[in-house]
Structures are given as C-alpha cells and as structure tokens.
Amino acid sequence: MKADKKRGIVIRYLKAYVSVIAVVASVVAISEAKGAGWRPALAGMPMYVTLLLLVTYQLIKELRALKRDEQEEGSTNNEGQ
C-alpha cells in the first residue's frame, strides 16, 4: 500500500515538472516564432525557478508526510502486539 502511495506521489510530481518545463518551452517557442530569439524569454526566469522550487518543496513535503505516516503506523502496530 505504501509503495502505491509513493508511486502515485512521484507520478503526480513528474507530471508537475513536465508541466513547468512545458510552460518554459512554450514561452521560448513563442519568442522564437516572433523572431526575438530565446533571450527575451529569460525575463521570466525568476518565475520559472520559483515554479520549480514550489513543485520541489511540495514534493518533499508530501514524501516526508508519507514517511511520517508509515513510521506512526509501524509504531502503532508494534504497540498493539
């Protein structure tokens, strides 16, 4: 059960990372299509980095919560024996 939860969390955050990368790629593609090159897309770099940091922070937070729940579940099972 815990492996399924962890796998679900990892898959969800892989999708989040792909989405953030798609946002960056779309901005660069639009900039290239307009003939401005990729350098104007660098203006959004603080937003891109912030999005990546937020996704990473939430991933770590959820993995820690899952680990904590597993430890609490294990200690509860040991007390009942």
ZIPE-V560453 format. One record per pair of residues at least 24 apart in sequence whose ideal C-beta (glycine too) atoms are under 6 Angstrom apart, sorted by the first residue. I is the first residue (numbers start at 1). J is the second residue. D is the distance in Angstrom with one decimal. If there is no record, write none. Layout:
# ZIPE-V560453
((I	J	D) (I	J	D))
This chain:
# ZIPE-V560453
((2	70	5.4) (5	66	5.9) (9	62	5.3) (13	59	4.4) (16	55	4.7) (20	51	4.8) (20	52	5.7) (24	48	5.2))
